[in-house]
Amino acid sequence: MSTTPRLDNLAAHGTNHIFTPVRLADGHTLTIKVRPGAATAEEVFLYDGLNAPDTDAWESEDDREERVTGALYRDVPVRAVRELIEQHGGEHTEQDRRTYRVTILRAERIEFTVEADSPEDAEARYLADGIEVGSETDSTSVESVTLDQE
């Protein structure tokens, strides 16, 4: 059984000229843009914490596109992407995470959406300012967590 069924499908059918995410078993994520049946991905973006191996296959990093959140590589062989995924335990069994709407009470009501595996996972996520949603304090508490319908 393949440890890269999503990548195999994307490589066979293409990504329609858009970046498509692939979640790895260890929690890292990459996105890939590839044409149907191509042996080489047009672009692969590795999010922060996921590093490209020091091989010729990954040497065409686009320095101009490097961001705080990761790095963009061009013309990466699909086999090299597969090897990277396998080094991280294969693909995560759940590729499409649901989005939850979390409502908290602070000085005022704040709502935000977050990708998560469950309502409990959504509640445990952090607000942009770094305050943990799941911790009850005098000024912050969770009012509700619901599956986002958008």
Buried (B, 14 or more C-beta within 10 A) or exposed (E): EEBBEBBBEBBEEBBEEEBBBBBBBEEBBBBBBBBEEEEBBBBBBBBEEBEBEEEEBBEEBEEEEEEEEBBBBBEBBBEBBBBBBBEBEBBBEEBEBBEBBBBBEEEEEBEBEBEBEEBEBBBBBEBEEEEEBBEEEEEBEBEEBEEBEE
